[in-house]
Amino acid sequence: MKIEFAATLPVADALVIPVQKNGLDTAIGGRSGQEVLAAAAAAARFEGEAGAIAEAFVGADGAVNRVLLLGIGDGSETDWERAGGAVTARLLTNAISAAIDLSAVQPSPAAVGRFAAALAQRAWRIDTYRTKLPEKQKPTFAEATIVGAPDGAEAAWQHNFAVTGGLDLTRTLVAEPPNVVYPETFVERVLASVDGLGLEVTVLGPDEMRELGMGALLGVAQGSAREGRLLALKWSGKGAGDPDLALVGKGVTFDTGGISLKPGPGMEDMKWDMGGAGAVVGAMKALASRKAKANVIGVCGLVENMPDGNAIRPGDILTSMSGQTIEVLNTDAEGRLVLCDCVTWVQRTHHPKAIVDLATLTGAMIISLGNEHAGVFANDDALADQLLAAGRASGDLLWRFPMTDAYNKLIDSPIADMKNVGPRGAGSITAAQFIGRFVENGVKWAHLDIAGMVWADKAGNTYDKGATGFGVRLLDRFVADNYEG
């Protein structure tokens, strides 16, 4: 969507008037059609709650103008974001342009930036495979002009514009069907999307990974006709040298569970089991697009988990790149096998001071937190606090879980260094403990289990039903707050 800032109101299909809670008189006082607008608000029981809309058609100079009264609540950044998403949801298929008049309110530059971001982000859809979509259901809303914004608002939007581009990439990868996006084409899509942004790219195929001893990742991939890949995107915004931060993403482009086959109903959802990798590449695109003053590398382990005659079996033992051995008790606990080799690879080749991994790792996380928060596990309190703060600031919310030696012992194996699952209880924690065994001494590390967050069955402030892009805004804010001077 095209977002512009102007000093005067343009001609548009709809005029949007933001209204603070219980501030209707201030917002519409002296406007043309004031009585009509007041009547529309009364009929809709509109009181300015964030995201609420009352709509009216006002006659002026022989024409009829469409006017939306838009609730912004108390005027917080979150309220402005909710309001922006509500505008796009209302106009997406029945208007081309809108003018937003801020003359009656006094938002902060950051709030306007969040509002503009929500306008654009809520418009994302994937209609690629819908060949009979009626014209009136096709998106038309393409341009919004914001009038009367404070100084600094346009700069805030430019930052969010880069983030929105990253979100679009992530959502598209997550939403595409698994016969279209698999390890090889995931890499192709990403490289085409980030071309020209200045990212240093590394791609490893099966032969290179085999030579490095990445037996855990390759073990997951060996049951599929689709070969695995490792994709790394390095951004050196502060200059040459090792990155300060590594972002590592689980990229299981489709997960049948392998020999430990998942139930059939709902298995189609497993196309989004690469949501962690999707978030990583989206965040890296955002950082490169806005020329972030930080050195960061994003690493994605890309596989397809299938149950053919060559697939790993429950009872097999794999040797990871670190040299540690893993007894596989459940082939559906495959994401941690992918991540552990990626974590080892990035430490040995790029030596980051901190690692944050993201994965749709456990169903247990959805049981714990539903679809409201992702879980965070960390070996460093300060790192955990930074991520929690970035989650609150960005809207991608996190909740911290414990990690202790008692939980760690639950994945000890009698015949190998570890097993890939623990007992039924604390499944998300033991999964995190597994990854933690591959983090070297002195490296700060956090694991984000985003299983309940990458796909939504109902619309949110910045997304419709489907792919949410969770993690992109979080990581961008985390980097901006902690790694950019």
C-alpha positions as CSV (number, residue, x, y, z in Angstrom):
1,M,0.0,0.0,0.0
2,K,1.1,3.5,-0.8
3,I,1.3,5.7,2.3
4,E,1.8,9.5,1.9
5,F,2.0,12.5,4.2
6,A,0.5,15.8,3.2
7,A,-0.3,19.3,4.6
8,T,-3.8,19.5,3.0
9,L,-6.6,17.0,2.5
10,P,-6.6,15.3,-1.0
11,V,-9.6,14.1,-2.8
12,A,-10.2,10.5,-1.7
13,D,-12.8,7.8,-1.6
14,A,-13.1,8.1,2.2
15,L,-12.3,10.7,4.9
16,V,-11.1,9.2,8.2
17,I,-11.5,11.3,11.3
18,P,-9.7,9.9,14.4
19,V,-11.7,10.3,17.6
20,Q,-10.3,9.9,21.1
21,K,-12.5,8.0,23.6
22,N,-15.3,10.4,24.7
23,G,-13.9,13.0,22.4
24,L,-16.5,13.1,19.6
25,D,-17.5,16.7,20.1
26,T,-13.9,17.9,19.7
27,A,-13.3,15.7,16.6
28,I,-16.4,16.8,14.6
29,G,-17.1,20.2,16.0
30,G,-17.4,22.8,13.2
31,R,-17.1,20.1,10.4
32,S,-19.4,19.9,7.5
33,G,-22.2,17.5,8.3
34,Q,-21.6,17.6,12.0
35,E,-25.2,16.7,12.8
36,V,-25.1,13.7,10.4
37,L,-21.8,12.5,12.0
38,A,-23.2,12.8,15.5
39,A,-26.3,10.9,14.5
40,A,-24.2,8.1,12.9
41,A,-22.0,7.9,16.1
42,A,-25.1,7.6,18.2
43,A,-26.7,4.9,16.0
44,A,-23.5,2.9,16.2
45,R,-23.0,3.5,19.9
46,F,-19.6,4.8,19.0
47,E,-17.6,6.3,21.9
48,G,-14.1,6.4,20.4
49,E,-12.9,3.0,21.6
50,A,-9.7,1.9,19.8
51,G,-10.6,0.3,16.4
52,A,-14.3,1.2,16.6
53,I,-15.8,2.8,13.4
54,A,-18.9,4.7,12.7
55,E,-19.6,5.5,9.1
56,A,-21.7,8.2,7.5
57,F,-22.3,9.8,4.1
58,V,-22.2,13.6,4.3
59,G,-23.5,15.9,1.6
60,A,-21.4,18.9,0.6
61,D,-21.2,21.1,-2.5
62,G,-23.6,18.8,-4.4
63,A,-21.5,15.7,-3.6
64,V,-21.8,12.9,-1.1
65,N,-18.7,12.2,0.9
66,R,-17.9,9.0,2.8
67,V,-16.7,9.7,6.3
68,L,-15.4,7.2,8.9
69,L,-15.2,8.2,12.5
70,L,-12.3,6.1,13.8
71,G,-11.8,5.4,17.5
72,I,-8.3,5.7,18.8
73,G,-9.1,5.0,22.5
74,D,-6.6,6.7,24.8
75,G,-4.2,7.4,22.0
76,S,-1.5,4.9,22.9
77,E,0.7,3.4,20.2
78,T,-1.2,0.1,20.5
79,D,-4.6,2.0,20.2
80,W,-3.3,3.7,17.1
81,E,-2.2,0.4,15.6
82,R,-5.6,-1.1,16.3
83,A,-7.2,1.8,14.6
84,G,-5.0,1.6,11.5
85,G,-5.9,-2.1,11.1
86,A,-9.6,-1.3,11.5
87,V,-9.5,1.2,8.7
88,T,-7.9,-1.2,6.2
89,A,-10.3,-4.0,7.2
90,R,-13.2,-1.7,6.5
91,L,-12.0,-0.3,3.2
92,L,-10.0,-3.2,1.8
93,T,-12.4,-4.3,-0.9
94,N,-14.7,-1.2,-1.3
95,A,-12.4,1.8,-1.6
96,I,-9.2,2.8,-3.4
97,S,-8.0,5.7,-1.3
98,A,-8.5,7.3,2.1
99,A,-7.5,10.6,3.6
100,I,-6.8,10.6,7.4
101,D,-7.2,14.0,9.1
102,L,-5.2,14.3,12.3
103,S,-6.2,18.0,12.9
104,A,-8.3,17.2,16.0
105,V,-5.8,14.9,17.8
106,Q,-2.2,15.1,18.8
107,P,-0.5,11.8,18.3
108,S,3.2,11.1,18.9
109,P,5.4,10.5,15.8
110,A,5.8,6.8,16.9
111,A,2.0,6.4,17.2
112,V,1.5,7.7,13.7
113,G,4.3,5.4,12.5
114,R,2.5,2.4,14.1
115,F,-0.8,3.6,12.6
116,A,0.6,3.8,9.1
117,A,2.3,0.4,9.5
118,A,-1.0,-1.2,10.5
119,L,-2.7,0.4,7.5
120,A,-0.2,-1.3,5.2
121,Q,0.3,-4.5,7.0
122,R,-3.4,-5.3,7.5
123,A,-3.8,-5.2,3.7
124,W,-1.5,-8.2,3.0
125,R,-3.3,-11.1,1.3
126,I,-2.4,-14.1,-0.8
127,D,-4.9,-14.7,-3.6
128,T,-2.5,-16.4,-6.0
129,Y,-4.5,-19.6,-6.3
130,R,-8.0,-18.2,-6.3
131,T,-9.1,-18.2,-9.9
132,K,-12.8,-17.5,-9.4
133,L,-12.7,-14.7,-6.8
134,P,-15.7,-12.3,-7.5
135,E,-14.7,-8.8,-8.4
136,K,-16.3,-7.3,-5.3
137,Q,-14.1,-9.5,-3.0
138,K,-10.8,-8.4,-4.6
139,P,-8.7,-6.0,-2.6
140,T,-8.8,-2.4,-4.0
141,F,-7.5,-0.2,-1.1
142,A,-4.2,1.0,-2.3
143,E,-3.4,4.5,-1.1
144,A,-3.7,6.4,2.2
145,T,-2.8,10.0,2.8
146,I,-2.1,11.2,6.4
147,V,-2.7,14.9,6.9
148,G,-1.5,17.0,9.8
149,A,1.1,14.5,11.2
150,P,3.7,15.7,13.7
151,D,7.3,16.1,12.9
152,G,9.1,12.8,12.9
153,A,6.0,10.7,11.9
154,E,7.2,10.2,8.3
155,A,10.6,9.0,9.5
156,A,8.8,6.5,11.9
157,W,6.8,5.2,9.0
158,Q,9.9,4.8,6.8
159,H,11.4,2.5,9.5
160,N,8.1,0.6,9.6
161,F,8.0,0.5,5.8
162,A,11.1,-1.7,5.9
163,V,9.6,-3.9,8.6
164,T,6.4,-4.2,6.5
165,G,8.5,-5.5,3.6
166,G,10.0,-8.1,5.8
167,L,6.6,-9.1,7.1
168,D,5.3,-9.5,3.5
169,L,8.2,-11.9,2.8
170,T,7.6,-13.9,5.9
171,R,3.8,-14.2,5.5
172,T,4.1,-15.2,1.9
173,L,6.6,-18.0,2.7
174,V,4.4,-19.3,5.5
175,A,1.2,-19.2,3.5
176,E,2.5,-20.8,0.3
177,P,1.6,-24.5,-0.2
178,P,4.3,-27.1,0.5
179,N,4.5,-28.2,-3.1
180,V,5.5,-24.7,-4.0
181,V,7.8,-23.7,-1.0
182,Y,10.2,-26.4,0.0
183,P,13.9,-26.1,1.0
184,E,15.2,-25.3,-2.5
185,T,12.5,-22.9,-3.5
186,F,12.5,-21.3,0.0
187,V,16.1,-20.3,-0.8
188,E,15.2,-19.1,-4.3
189,R,12.3,-17.0,-3.0
190,V,14.4,-15.3,-0.3
191,L,17.4,-14.6,-2.6
192,A,15.1,-12.9,-5.1
193,S,13.4,-10.9,-2.4
194,V,16.6,-9.6,-0.8
195,D,18.6,-9.1,-4.0
196,G,20.4,-5.8,-4.0
197,L,20.1,-5.1,-0.3
198,G,23.7,-5.8,0.5
199,L,23.3,-9.1,2.4
200,E,26.1,-11.6,2.3
201,V,24.6,-15.0,1.4
202,T,25.7,-18.5,2.2
203,V,23.8,-21.6,0.9
204,L,24.9,-25.1,1.9
205,G,23.5,-28.2,0.2
206,P,23.6,-31.8,1.4
207,D,27.2,-32.5,0.3
208,E,28.6,-29.5,2.1
209,M,26.5,-30.3,5.2
210,R,27.6,-33.9,5.1
211,E,31.2,-32.9,5.0
212,L,30.7,-30.7,8.0
213,G,29.1,-33.6,9.9
214,M,25.6,-32.1,10.2
215,G,24.0,-35.5,10.9
216,A,21.1,-34.2,12.9
217,L,19.7,-31.9,10.2
218,L,20.4,-34.3,7.4
219,G,18.8,-37.1,9.4
220,V,15.5,-35.2,9.3
221,A,15.9,-34.5,5.6
222,Q,16.8,-38.0,4.5
223,G,13.2,-39.3,4.3
224,S,12.2,-36.7,1.7
225,A,12.7,-36.4,-2.0
226,R,13.4,-32.7,-1.3
227,E,17.0,-32.2,-0.2
228,G,17.8,-30.0,2.8
229,R,19.5,-26.6,2.7
230,L,21.2,-24.3,5.1
231,L,20.7,-20.6,4.3
232,A,22.6,-17.8,6.0
233,L,22.1,-14.0,5.4
234,K,24.7,-11.8,7.0
235,W,24.2,-8.0,7.5
236,S,27.3,-6.0,8.4
237,G,25.7,-2.6,9.2
238,K,28.6,-1.6,11.5
239,G,31.4,-2.8,9.3
240,A,33.4,-5.9,8.7
241,G,33.8,-8.6,11.4
242,D,31.9,-11.3,13.2
243,P,28.3,-10.6,13.9
244,D,27.3,-9.6,17.4
245,L,24.0,-11.5,17.1
246,A,22.8,-14.6,15.3
247,L,19.2,-15.3,14.6
248,V,18.5,-19.0,13.9
249,G,15.2,-20.3,12.4
250,K,13.6,-23.7,12.2
251,G,12.6,-24.2,8.5
252,V,10.6,-27.5,8.3
253,T,8.7,-26.6,5.1
254,F,6.3,-29.5,5.7
255,D,6.1,-31.8,8.7
256,T,4.3,-35.1,8.5
257,G,6.0,-36.2,11.7
258,G,8.1,-38.8,9.8
259,I,7.8,-42.4,10.9
260,S,6.1,-41.0,14.1
261,L,3.3,-39.9,11.7
262,K,1.0,-37.1,12.8
263,P,-2.8,-37.6,12.7
264,G,-4.3,-36.8,9.3
265,P,-6.8,-34.2,10.4
266,G,-5.1,-30.8,10.5
267,M,-1.8,-32.0,8.9
268,E,-2.3,-29.5,6.2
269,D,-1.4,-26.8,8.7
270,M,2.1,-28.2,8.9
271,K,3.1,-26.0,5.9
272,W,3.8,-23.3,8.5
273,D,6.3,-25.4,10.4
274,M,8.9,-23.2,8.8
275,G,7.6,-20.1,10.6
276,G,10.8,-19.6,12.6
277,A,12.9,-19.5,9.4
278,G,10.3,-17.3,7.8
279,A,10.6,-14.8,10.7
280,V,14.4,-14.8,10.5
281,V,14.6,-14.0,6.8
282,G,11.8,-11.4,7.2
283,A,13.8,-9.7,10.0
284,M,17.0,-9.8,8.0
285,K,15.3,-8.2,5.0
286,A,13.9,-5.5,7.3
287,L,17.3,-4.8,8.9
288,A,19.0,-4.6,5.5
289,S,16.2,-2.5,3.9
290,R,16.5,0.2,6.6
291,K,20.3,-0.1,6.8
292,A,20.4,-1.0,10.5
293,K,23.7,-0.1,12.2
294,A,24.2,-3.6,13.5
295,N,26.1,-6.8,12.6
296,V,23.6,-9.6,12.5
297,I,23.5,-13.0,10.8
298,G,20.3,-15.0,10.1
299,V,20.6,-18.8,9.7
300,C,17.8,-21.1,8.5
301,G,17.8,-24.9,8.6
302,L,15.5,-26.0,5.8
303,V,14.2,-29.6,5.5
304,E,11.0,-31.5,4.8
305,N,10.1,-34.3,7.3
306,M,8.7,-37.2,5.4
307,P,8.1,-40.9,6.2
308,D,9.6,-42.9,3.3
309,G,11.7,-46.0,3.4
310,N,14.9,-44.0,4.0
311,A,13.5,-41.9,6.9
312,I,15.0,-42.0,10.3
313,R,13.3,-44.4,12.8
314,P,12.5,-44.2,16.4
315,G,15.5,-45.8,18.1
316,D,18.1,-44.5,15.6
317,I,21.1,-42.6,16.9
318,L,22.3,-39.5,15.0
319,T,25.6,-37.7,15.4
320,S,25.3,-33.9,15.3
321,M,27.8,-31.5,14.0
322,S,28.9,-30.8,17.5
323,G,29.9,-34.4,17.9
324,Q,27.2,-35.1,20.5
325,T,25.0,-38.1,19.8
326,I,21.2,-38.1,19.9
327,E,18.9,-41.1,20.4
328,V,15.8,-40.4,18.4
329,L,12.7,-41.5,20.3
330,N,10.2,-39.6,18.2
331,T,10.8,-38.5,14.7
332,D,8.1,-35.8,15.1
333,A,10.5,-34.0,17.5
334,E,12.5,-33.0,14.4
335,G,12.8,-29.2,14.7
336,R,15.3,-29.4,17.6
337,L,17.5,-31.7,15.4
338,V,17.5,-29.1,12.7
339,L,18.3,-26.2,15.1
340,C,21.1,-27.9,16.9
341,D,23.3,-28.2,13.8
342,C,22.5,-24.7,12.8
343,V,23.5,-23.4,16.2
344,T,26.7,-25.3,16.1
345,W,27.5,-24.1,12.5
346,V,26.9,-20.4,13.3
347,Q,29.1,-20.6,16.4
348,R,32.0,-22.3,14.6
349,T,31.9,-20.1,11.5
350,H,30.8,-16.7,12.7
351,H,31.3,-16.6,16.5
352,P,28.3,-14.5,17.6
353,K,28.2,-13.2,21.1
354,A,24.5,-13.9,21.4
355,I,22.0,-16.3,19.6
356,V,18.2,-16.1,19.4
357,D,16.5,-19.1,17.8
358,L,12.9,-19.1,16.7
359,A,10.8,-22.2,16.0
360,T,7.3,-23.6,15.9
361,L,8.7,-26.3,18.1
362,T,6.1,-27.8,20.4
363,G,2.4,-28.3,20.6
364,A,2.9,-28.1,24.4
365,M,3.6,-24.4,24.0
366,I,0.1,-23.9,22.5
367,I,-1.4,-25.8,25.5
368,S,0.5,-23.5,27.8
369,L,0.0,-20.1,26.2
370,G,-2.6,-20.6,23.5
371,N,-2.3,-18.0,20.7
372,E,-1.6,-14.9,22.9
373,H,2.1,-15.2,23.7
374,A,5.2,-17.1,22.4
375,G,7.4,-18.7,25.0
376,V,11.0,-17.5,25.7
377,F,13.7,-19.6,27.3
378,A,17.2,-18.2,28.0
379,N,20.5,-18.8,29.7
380,D,20.9,-15.1,30.5
381,D,18.5,-13.0,32.4
382,A,19.4,-9.7,30.7
383,L,18.9,-11.2,27.3
384,A,15.5,-12.5,28.3
385,D,14.5,-9.1,29.7
386,Q,15.6,-7.4,26.4
387,L,13.4,-9.8,24.4
388,L,10.4,-9.4,26.7
389,A,10.7,-5.6,26.4
390,A,11.0,-5.8,22.6
391,G,7.9,-8.0,22.6
392,R,5.9,-5.5,24.6
393,A,7.1,-2.6,22.5
394,S,6.4,-4.3,19.1
395,G,3.2,-6.2,20.0
396,D,4.8,-9.6,19.4
397,L,4.3,-10.7,23.0
398,L,6.5,-13.2,24.9
399,W,6.3,-15.1,28.2
400,R,9.3,-16.5,30.0
401,F,9.7,-20.2,31.1
402,P,12.2,-21.8,33.5
403,M,15.2,-23.8,32.6
404,T,17.1,-25.9,35.3
405,D,19.3,-28.9,35.7
406,A,16.3,-30.9,36.8
407,Y,14.6,-30.4,33.5
408,N,17.9,-31.0,31.6
409,K,18.3,-34.4,33.2
410,L,14.9,-35.4,31.7
411,I,16.5,-35.8,28.2
412,D,19.5,-37.9,29.3
413,S,19.7,-41.1,27.3
414,P,21.0,-44.5,28.5
415,I,22.8,-45.2,25.2
416,A,23.6,-41.8,23.7
417,D,24.5,-38.3,24.9
418,M,20.8,-37.3,24.9
419,K,17.4,-38.3,23.6
420,N,15.3,-36.0,21.5
421,V,12.2,-36.0,23.7
422,G,11.7,-36.1,27.4
423,P,8.6,-37.3,29.3
424,R,5.1,-36.0,28.6
425,G,5.3,-33.2,31.1
426,A,7.2,-29.9,30.5
427,G,7.6,-30.7,26.8
428,S,8.4,-27.2,25.7
429,I,11.0,-26.9,28.5
430,T,12.8,-30.1,27.7
431,A,12.8,-29.1,24.0
432,A,14.6,-25.8,24.9
433,Q,17.0,-27.7,27.2
434,F,17.9,-29.9,24.2
435,I,18.9,-26.9,22.1
436,G,20.7,-25.3,25.0
437,R,23.1,-28.3,25.1
438,F,24.6,-27.0,21.8
439,V,25.3,-23.5,23.0
440,E,28.9,-22.9,23.8
441,N,30.1,-21.5,27.1
442,G,30.0,-17.7,27.2
443,V,27.5,-17.3,24.5
444,K,24.2,-15.7,25.5
445,W,21.3,-17.6,24.1
446,A,17.5,-17.5,24.0
447,H,15.0,-19.8,22.4
448,L,11.6,-18.6,21.2
449,D,8.9,-21.2,20.8
450,I,6.4,-19.5,18.5
451,A,4.2,-22.5,17.7
452,G,0.9,-20.8,18.6
453,M,1.7,-17.5,16.9
454,V,2.7,-17.9,13.2
455,W,-0.9,-18.7,12.0
456,A,-4.2,-17.2,13.2
457,D,-7.7,-18.4,12.8
458,K,-9.1,-14.9,13.4
459,A,-7.9,-11.4,12.2
460,G,-5.6,-9.3,14.4
461,N,-4.6,-5.6,14.3
462,T,-2.0,-6.1,11.5
463,Y,-3.1,-9.3,9.8
464,D,-6.1,-11.1,8.5
465,K,-6.8,-14.8,9.1
466,G,-3.7,-16.9,8.2
467,A,0.0,-16.0,8.3
468,T,0.8,-13.4,10.9
469,G,4.5,-12.8,10.4
470,F,5.1,-13.1,14.1
471,G,8.7,-12.5,15.1
472,V,9.7,-9.9,12.4
473,R,8.6,-6.9,14.4
474,L,10.0,-8.4,17.6
475,L,13.4,-9.1,16.2
476,D,13.6,-5.7,14.5
477,R,12.8,-3.9,17.7
478,F,15.2,-6.1,19.7
479,V,18.0,-5.2,17.3
480,A,17.1,-1.5,17.3
481,D,17.0,-1.3,21.1
482,N,20.1,-3.3,21.9
483,Y,22.5,-3.6,19.0
484,E,22.3,-0.2,17.3
485,G,24.3,2.6,18.8
